[in-house]
Amino acid sequence: MVKKTLLVLMTAMTAVSTGWAGDLYRVRISAKIEAERLRTLGVEPLVQLPDGYLVYVENPRVAALAASGLGVTLITANVTRAELALDNRLDRANVRRFPLIFEEGGIRVYRMDRAIIDGPDGVPPLRSLSEEGVEIVYSESRHSVTELLTRLGALSVPLDSLIAKVSLDTLQSYVLHLQSYPPRLAGSTANYNSRDWIVSKLTSYGYDSLVTDSFMAVISSVLKPCQNILAYKIGTTYPNHHIIVGAHRDAVSVSPGADDNGSGTARVLEIARVLAAIPTDMTIVFALFDAEESGLYGAYHYVSEAQERGDSIVYMLNMDMIGHKDNIDSARVFHGPLTGYSSLWIRLADSLLGIKGWLAGASGSSDHYPFTLKGYDASFIAEDSFSTVYHRVNDSAGYMKFPYMTRLVKASLATAYAVSGTAQPAASLAITYPSGVPTMLTPNIATTIDVAITSAYGGSLVPGSEKLYYGLNGNAYDSTTLTPMGANLYQAALPGQNCDSRYRLYVGATESTNGPVFMPQDTARPDDAIVATASAVAFEDNFETDKGWVVTGAPADGPWTRGVPQGYGLRGDPVHDFDGSGQCWLTDNVNGNSDVDGGMTILTSPLFDVSGASNAYVQFAVWYSNATGSAPYGDLFRIYITNDNGGVWTAAKVLGPVNYANGGWNVHAFWSSDFVAPTNQMRLRFEASDDVINPSCVEAAVDAIKVTTFTCTPPSCCTGTTGNVNMIGIVDLSDLSALVSYLTGGGYTLPCEPEANVNAVGIVDLSDLSALVNYLTGGGYVLPNCQ
């Protein structure tokens, strides 16, 4: 990915001799199995297309790609990643300035023959493909257009009545007001003033769930604070499922920004105004993104944050430049691999408003693109006849056709409302532990586990399918049927086990239409529970203070750094720490160059003490993104543990290289006793590596370390001296009878073994029987204290 200047020069000079130069291929993907196959090849996806990817392939991997059986076309050979760039403009002006090597729909890729600098409009004309965080995903539409259209009659408000509420005059007033803040370049005073006005408009419409979401972006070569404006209209039926109605609110430095993108911003405000008092089934997020012109920063930031929150984004509807005066009755609809809702927009625009929309392919130059990269269904609606004043001083309302723009706004309102009311989530089940996840169980006593199973999105439970699955001490799973207790509650009993035994647990049930549902969803990562008598935290660190971690290793760039993340999620790196405290450890910490390059960086913990414990549970959050790389090339993330202060390190976990292209915080854990014995000389080590000969983009971070010890000290059952074998009353003949039964196999179970150890020596045996007889017959034996 992006390298320091010296490394870039070295790459260029040694491309042929080292094999660092590679080839750019177009790969077609038509099925999930093909996407999975491509992921395993260790190639680097650089651009997403509607039916595949442009991938960067280094020489050692070319043969594997050729033999993969995928549809492959060579685009250009012997090129470094640093030379490749994606068009940052919507027009084709860059075709005259840079060598074009690929064009399809709205995607244009260039081979840079010089450094990218800001253009006369204050924004970079290209985006380096080495800065794009692209992952290989394959998503399938769950609803057909025909299915959605048949449900329109059930909408609470008919679409023709709804779109009649859109006002041409209001849209025009929005655009005129926005163009009065020139230039709205991200990070400028005018941009901040327009932000405040937009917030005031949304507030006046009654939106009290308003968020000004701040992030940092490089604007005109300077890192500046920027803000997305987000207004939430909470859904009445499916509040956890979101439709994003979005547009970018910034403009270039030389332009009033009326069409680009006062028109799209006005569209978001008008739809927000119309829907303010109209209930919607799903949550609508009205998003005004910042810093789009400089590289889609605001949209990338939003998507990264949404993934971290686990948002369910059903649809993202983006509009950018929808009102130029030369347009009459047609519009372009750009899209990603999913086209269901884009096709719905086309059908509704035609039937309701006479607008002829057409699927125009992909585009990497507007705010929908970061959403499609993550597998979300997204549309980018744009005027068909492109603006003649794009990024110019005369991009003003005088060059716009507001009746045409109003029709496109109405089509978008109809589509957003229709998707909210017709694209119901799949029927499912919600499974929870009402009393919390069981983590510590009492020795030798059966433990009752409480489970709640409820309907989600109209899901229906298949009676009798409710089961608790448990694996003991690494053995195969057993299962037990959950017993209905009424009110959606169920119970099961885990058999009692000896202290230090360990269970793996998950719960499953079957939904009548869509099949099995599990909790946790990934049964390969079940919940852990241990049989113990006590627990304590031996070591914990959220990295807000320096507790003595040590950084070693000699990478060319990107060693472990403790701090607040500065990369802003543009390259697969974290935009924030895991637990919200602020800081974490991460590779490098520089916006635009936050990965480790050319070697290994090692992070070693301070000493911690788990001596005296029977086991320790080591838990931590890891962010690991590997956009390319495979095991032979060393691009792995390794976690080690030692119990002798680093004399011998034992590998506890290895992550990567495949299936880790998208980053994301994930909690990992292991039991220390699986690898080393407990001592007071324990340390952890985290290694992030990037192969020197075959480099890739490895972004890593660590946060929220916690080591919990578990002990197996039985509770004291002594009442004073030994001899009270049955723990009833005083020491008498009944105790002698109980001890005889125990020693002769009569079936008696000792309630307290120390009490039965009459001579307090070794184990309970015949010598204890002799001592007890001596005591009861007055032979002079003195009962010792029970211990």
N, C-alpha and C positions, 0 to 999 in steps of 0.2 A: 504494500500500500504506500502511503506517502512516506518518503524517507527524508532524512536530513540531507542538506545540500551535498555534503561529501559523499554520502552513500549513493545518491542519485548519479553523481558523476562517475563513481566507480562502477555502477550498474551499466551505464551507457558505454564505458570504455571496455568493459570485459564481457559484453553480452555474448559474443561468439565463443570465446574461450571457456566460459564458465557454464554456458547453457542458460543464463538468466533471462535471455530474450526468449519469447515464446510466440505462439500463434493465436489469432482470434478466430473462433469458429462460431457459426450459427448452429444451434442444436434444437431440433423440434421435439416437443413433448406433447403427447396426446393421451397419456394415461398415468395414473399414480405410480405404477410399477416402473415406468420409464423415468419419472422424476427421482424415484428411489435409486435407480441404477446410476443416474447421473451424479447423485450425491456421493456415491461410493467411489467415484473415479478420481477424486482429489483435484478436480479442475476448479477454477475460480469463476463464478458467475459475475458478470459485470453489468449487464443490461437485461432487464426483463422485457420480453415480447409477448404478444397475445398467445402465441403457441410455442413458447420456448424461451431460450436465452442466448445471448452472446456470451461465450465463455472464453476465458484466457487459459491457454494450455501450455505449460512448459514442456520442453522436449521429452523428458522421461515419461510423460503421461500421454503423449500423442498416440502411441500404439494402443494403449488401453481404450482410449476414446474411439479409435478407428474400429476396434474389435467389439465395441459395446452393442452393436446392432441398432443404435439410435440414428435418426436422420441428421447427418452432419454435413455442413458446408464450410469450407475454408473461406474466411473473409479477407484476412491479410496475414502474412507470415513475418517472422523475425522482427517483432515489435516488443518493447517493454511496456509494462503496465503504466509507467509514469508518462508515456507518450500518448495515451489514449484519453479522449475527452468526449463528454456528452454535451450536446447543444443546450445552452441555458436560455436560448431565445425561442420564441414561438414562430418567428418568420425564418426565411432562408438566407438572411444577410450573411451569416457566417460561411456559407458555401463559397463566397467570393474571397474569403480571408484565410481559410484554413483548408488543408487537404482532406476532403470528404472520403471516407472509406466504407461507410454503410449508411443507407437511408431506407426506411420503411415506415409508412404512416407518418407520425410526427416524431419518430426517433431518428436522430442523425448523430453519427459517431465520427470523430475526426482524429487524425494523427497530428498531434501538436508538434510543430516545428520550431516553436519558441515558447517562452514562458507566458503563462496566462496573466494578464494584468487587467485592471478594470477598464471598461470601455468609456467612451465619452458620456454615457448615461449614468455613470457611477456604479455600475455593476459588472461582474465578470461575464464575458460572452460565452464561456465554456465552463463546464465542471469536470475536474479531473476524475476519471473513472476509478482511479486508485483511492478516491475518497468516498465512493459509494458503498454503502453496506447492503449488498444484495444477497439473498439466500434463495435456495431452491425450494419452492413450495408447490404443492398441487392441491387445488381446491375444486370442489364440484358444487354447482348450483343445486340447492335443495328444492327450489320452486321453479316451475316453468312459467313462461309469460302467459301461456294459455290458462294455466291454473289461477294465476293472480287476477287475470281479467275476469274470470268467472265469479270471483269473490267481490267485485267492485260494488255489486248491488247491496251488499251487507254493510257498507260504510255508513257511519252515523250521519255524515254530511255528504250529500251528492257532490261529485267533483265539479259539475258545472256551477252549482251554487257557491262552492268554496272559492273557485278561481275568480268569480265575479267580484270578490272582495279586494282583489289586487287593484291598486290605483296607479295609473300612469303619472298623474300629477305628483303623487308622493314619491315615486321612483325618480322622477326628474328633479325634485327638490333635494333628494339625497345626493344625487350626482353633483348638482350645482354646489351644494355645501362642501362635499368632499374635495372638489377641485379648488376650493378656496383655501386649502391648506397645502400649497405647493412649496417645496417638493416633499412628498411624503416618503422619502427615502428612509428605510429602517434606521433607527438610532438618531434621527433628526428631531429638532424641536417641533417642526410641522407634523411629523409622524406622531409624536406624543400628544400634540393638541388634537389631532384627529381621533386618536385613541380615546381621549376623554369625552369627545363629542359622541362617539359610538356608544360608549358606556352609558352616557346620559340618555340616549335614545332608547336603548334596551331597558334601562331602568324605568323610563316613562311608560313603557308598555307593560310594566308589572312584573318583570323578571327579577326575582330576588336571589335566585341561585346564579350569581354572576361571578366569574373568576377571571382575573387578569393574571395570566400564567406567564411568568418571566423566564427568560433564558438568555444566553449570551450567543452572539454570532459575529463573525468577521464581516464588517461593513466597510468598504473602501480601505481595506488592509488594516482596520482598527477593530479590536474587540469591543463591542458595544452591547448594552442591555436592550433587549427587545421583548415584546409582549404579545402573546395570543390573547384575544378576547373571547371568552366562552360563556354562553348563556344556556342554562339547562331547563328544558321543559320536561318534567318527569312524566313518564308514561303511566297510564292508569291500569294497564293489564300486564305489560311486560317491562317494568321499569329498568330492569338490568340489561335490556337490549337497546342499543343505540343506533340512531340514524344521524349522521353528521351532515349538516347543511353548511357548506363551507365556501370560503373565497379568501383571497389574500387582500389585505387592506393597504399594503405599502405600494409605492410607485418608484420609478426611477428618478434620478436627481434633476433631469432637465424637463420633466413633464408634469402637467397638472393631474395626470392620471385619471381622466374621466372614464374612458373605455377600459383602460388597463390600470387599476381594476376597480374604479369607482362603480362600474356597472355590476360586477359580481358582488361587491360589498353592499350596494343598494339592494340587490336581490335577496341577500341574507336578512337584512333589516326588514324588508317588506314581508317576507315569509314569516319572520318572527312576529311582526305586528299582527298579521292576519290570524296566526295560530295561537296567539296569546290567550284567548278565551275559549279555544276549541280543544276539547280533550283529545289526546292521541294515545293509541294503545302502547306504543314504544316511546322511550325517551328520545326527544329531539335535542341534539346539541348544535346550537348556532355558533359556528366557529369562524372568527375573523383572524386569519393567520398573518403573522408578521414575517418580514425578511424572505419572502418568496423570491423576489427579483434577484437576491444575492445568492440563491442556491437552495430554495425550498426549506430553509432552516426551520421555520415555524411548524410546518407540517411534519417534518422529520421528528421534531421535538414532541409534538402531540402524539404521534404514533408510538414512539418509544415509551412515553409515559403511560399511554393506554395499555400497551402490552404488559407493562409492569403491574398495573392495577388489575389486569385480567379482564378488561372491558370486552363485552361482546358487541362488536361493531357489525351490524347487519349490512349497512350500506353507507357509502360516502358519496355525496352529490356535490360536485365542485363546479363552479361557473367562473370563467375567466375570459373577459372580453366578449360581451354578448349584445353590443348595441351600435356597431359602426353603421354609418348612414347608407352604405352601398348594399345592405342586406334587405331581402324582401320576405322570403318564406321558407328558408332552409337553414339547417344548422349541422355542425359537425359534432359527433359524439365519440370522444376518445375513451378508451377503456383498457382494462387489463385482461388477464386470461378469462375472467368471468364476465359474461355479457348479459346476464338475465335482466338486471334492472336497467341497464342501458337500453336494451330492446324495449322494455316497458316504457321508458321515457319517450322513445321514438313513437310507439303506438299511441300513447296518450297525447303527445304533441300534435300528431296528425289528426286523430279523431276529434279532439276538443278544440284545436286552434288552427288547423291547416298548415302546421309547420312540418316540413319534410326533413326529418333527421336521418342521418346515415352514419353507420359505424365506420369511423375514420382510422381505426387501428390504435396503436399505443402512442403515447406522448410522454416524454420524460421531463417536460418543462412546465408543469403546473402541480398544484398541491395534491392532486389525486394520486400521483405516482408513488410517494412513500406508503400509501395505503395498499395499493396493488402489490407492492413488493412483499408485504406481509400476508398476502392471501386474501385480503378483504375485497369485496365487490365494490367497485368505485367507477364513477362516470365523471368525465370532464366535458361539460357542455360549452361550446364556443361558436361564435358567429361563423357562418360559412364563407362569406366574402371578407377576407382579412383586412384589418384596418390599414389605411394608407398613411396614418399618422402615428404608427406604433413607436413608442419610446421617443416621441418628438414633443417639441414645445407646444404644438397645436393639437395635442390629444385632449380636446375640450368637449364640452357638451354640444358645441356647435357642429361637431362632426358625428353626432349620434342620431339614431332614429329611434325615438322612444316608443312608438307603437310596436315596432318589431321587438324591442327589448322587453316590453311588457308581456308579449305573448310567450317569450322564452321563460320569463319569470313564472307565469301562470302554469306552464308545462312542468316546471320544476316543483312548484307547490303541489300540483296534482300528483306527481310521482312520489314525493316524500310522504304525503299523507296516505297514498295508496299502499306503499310498501309497509308503513306502520300498521295499517289495518288489515293487510292480507297475507303478509309473509310471517305467519305465526311460527315460533320456534318449535322444534321437534318435541313431541311428548316425551317426558322423562320422569325420573324419580329423584328426590333429594334425600340423601342418607347422611345422618349426623350421629354423633355421640352426645346425648343431652348432658351428660355429666363430665364431658371432656374426654379426650383420648386417654385410655388407660396406659400409664407408663410404668408404675411400680405396683407389683402384686405381693400379697402376704404369703409367706412360705407355707406350704402344706395345707392350704385352705382353698377350696374352690372359690373362684371370683366371679361374681355376677356382672355381666357386661350389659349396659343399657344402650339400646339403639332406637333411633326414630327414623321412620321411613314415610315420607309424604309425597304427594303428587306434585310434579313440576310441569307446567305448561300443558295441563290436562292429561298427564300420564296416568296410566292405570296399572296397579300392581298385580302381578300374577300370584295369587295366594299359594303359599307353600314354597315359594322360590327364595324366601328370605333366609340367608345363611351367614354365619360367622366362620371365616376360614382362619386357621391358625397353624403355624409351623413351630415346632419346639426344637430349640438348639440346632437349627440348621437343617432339620429333617424335612421330609415331604409334608405338604399341608394336609391336615384333616379338616373336616367341617362339621358343624352342628347346626341344626335348624333353629332359627330364632322363634321363641314362643310368643305369640301375640298377647299383649297385656292390655289392649284397648287404647283408644285415642292415638293411634298411629305409633304406639310404643311397643318395643319388643325386648326380650331378654334371652341371654344365653349364659351358660356357666362354663368357664374355663377350668379344667381339672387342676387341682392343687399340685404344686411341684416343689422340689427342693430349692433351697436358696441358691441364687446365682443362675438359675435356669432362665432361658430367654425365649420369649414368644415373638413371632412375626404375625401381624393381624391385618385382615381387611374384611370388609362386608360386601356382600353382593345380593342383588335382587333383580328380578326380570320385569321389565315394562312390557305390557301386552303387545304393543305395536313395534317398538324399536329394539327389543331384546335386552340383554344384560346391562346393568348399571353397577359400577363398583365405587367403593370409597375406601382408600384413596383411588382416584381414577386410574392411576398407573399402578397396577398390582405388582409390578416389578420393584416398586419402592413402597412396601407396606409400612404400617406403623410398628414401632418397636416397644416392647414391654419387658421388664426384667423382674424376677422374683427376688426381693431383697427386704431387709428390715429397716434400712435408713438410707438417705441420700444427702449429698452436700455438693455445693459448687466449689470445685477446686481451682478453676481459672476461668475468667470471663474478660472479654475485651471488645469494646465497640470502637476503638481507635480514636476516641476523642482526646486522649492524652497518650504520651509516649511511654509505654511500659517496657521498652527495651528490646523491641524487635530489631533484627539485624538483616541488612541487605547485602548479599554477595553475588558472585557471578560476573561475567564480563560480556554482556551483549553489546553490539555496535550502538544500540540506542534503546531506550525504553525500560530502564530498570524500575523495580518496585518503588513507588512513591506514596507517601501517606498524605491525604488531603481530601478536599471536596472535589468531586469529579468536574473536569473542565472540558471534556471532549464533546459534550452535548449530543451524544448518541448518533452522530452522522456516520460513524464507521464501525458500528457494532459494539461500541463502548458504552458503559453505564452513564446515565444522565444524573444519577444520584446514588447515594449509598443504599445499603439494603434496609437498615432499620430506621432510617429517618433521622439519626442523630447528627449526621452531617458528613463525617469523614470515613474513609475506608482506605485500604491499601489497593493500589491499582498500577498496572504497567504504564509507565510514563504518566504524564498528567498535563498534556498540552493539546489545546484545541487543534484538530487537523492532523495530529501525529501521536496518537495515544496508544500505539501498540508496541510490543517488544520486537526488535529487529536484530537479526544476525547473531543469535546465541541464546544463552539462558540467563534469566534473572531469578535469584533464590531469596525467599523471605523466610527467616527462621525466628521462631517464637522465643520468648524468655523461658527460663525453667519454671516448671510447675510440679507440684507434689501430689501424687495419688497413692502413696504408700499407705498400707493399712486397708485399702479398699479391695473388694473382691473383683470389681470391674469399674471401668470408666466409659462414659458415653461422650464421644467427641463430636460436636456439632458445629457447623459453620456454613456461612452463605458464600457461594462462589458465583462470580460472573465469568463465563468463559466463552469467547467467540473465536472461531477459527474458520475464516471465510474460505480457506483452501488449505490443503495439506493432507498427508497420509502418514501412517505410522512409520514407514521406512525413512521418512524425512524428519522424524523427531518432533513434529509439531503437536506435542501433547502437553497436558496439564497434569502434574503429579503431586500427590500429597503423601508425605512421609511422616513417620513417628519414630522416636528413639526413647529408650529408657536409661541410657548411659551418657547423657549430655552430648550426644552426637558422635559417640564412638562408632556405633553401627546404626544406620538408618534403614528402616523397613518400609517398603511401599504399601500404603493403606488403600489408596484410590488412584486410578488413572482415568482421566477424562479425554475424550477425543479419539481420533481427529474428526470423524464424521458425526453428523447429527448435532453439531454444536456451532452451526454457522450463524445463528440468530442471537447469540448471547442470552441475556436475561438472567436475573438472580434466581438461583436454585439452592435450596437447603440440602446439604449432604451430611452424612453422619456415619460413624463406625464405632465398634466396640474395641477398646484398646487391647483387651485380653486376647483378641483374635490374632494379635501380632506380637505383642511384648508383654512381659510381666509388669505389674505395677511397682513403681519406685518413686523416689523423690527427685529423680534426675530426668524428668520427661520434657521433651520439646516436640514441636510440630514444625514441618517445613513445607512450603508451597513453591513449586517450580513451574514457571511459564517459559516456554522455549520457542524459538523460531529457527529453523534450519538455515545454516549459512549459505549452502549451495542452492537450495530450493526454497527460497523465502516465501512466506505467506503472511496473512494479516492475523496475528494472534493478540486479541484483547482479553485481559484478565483482571479480575478484582477479587478481593477477599474481605469479608466483614462478619461481624457478630459471632465471634468465637466463644464457645461455651463448653467447658469440660465438667461433667457431673459425675461424681463418684457414687458408687453403690456398695453398701456393706452388708455382711451376713452375720452380724452379731446377734445371737438369740436373746430375747428379753430375759431378764433375771426371773427365775421362778422359785428361788430359795426363800424359805420362811425363817431360817435361823440355822439350826444344826441339821445334819443329814439324818436320814432314816424315815422321814415321813413319805414313804414310797407312794402311797395312794393320794397324798395331799389332802387327807381328810382328818380333822381332829388332831389327836396327839399320836406319837409313835407307839403302836401297839401291835397285837397279833395280826390285825387285818393288814398291816404293812408287810408282815412276814409272809402271809398268804399271797399277797400281790407279787412280792418279789419271787417267791417260788414259782408262781404261774408264769412269770416273765422268763425266768431262767430255764424252765423245763419245756418251754414252747407251748404253754397252755393258752396262749392267745392274749395275755394281758399286755396292754400298751402303756408304757411309762408316761405319765403326764408331765414329769419333770425329771430328766435323767440325772442332774446333779444331786437331787434329793435321794435318788436310789443308789448313788455311788457312796455307800455308807462309810467306807474307809477313806474316801476322797483321794483314791489312788487309781490311776489308769482308767479302765472301762468298768462297767457294771458286770461283775462276774461272781463266781462262787465265794471269793474272798469277802465280798460284801455281805453275802448270805451268812457266812460264819460270824462276821462282826456283829450283824444285827441279832443273831441268836444269842451271842455273848452278852449283848446289852440287855435284851429282854429277860434273860435268865439270871441276871444279877452277877454276871461273871466279871464285872469291873470295867468293861469297855466303855470309854467316853466318846460320845458322838462328836466328831469334828464339825467346824462351821461349814455350812454348805457354800460352795463357790460356783 
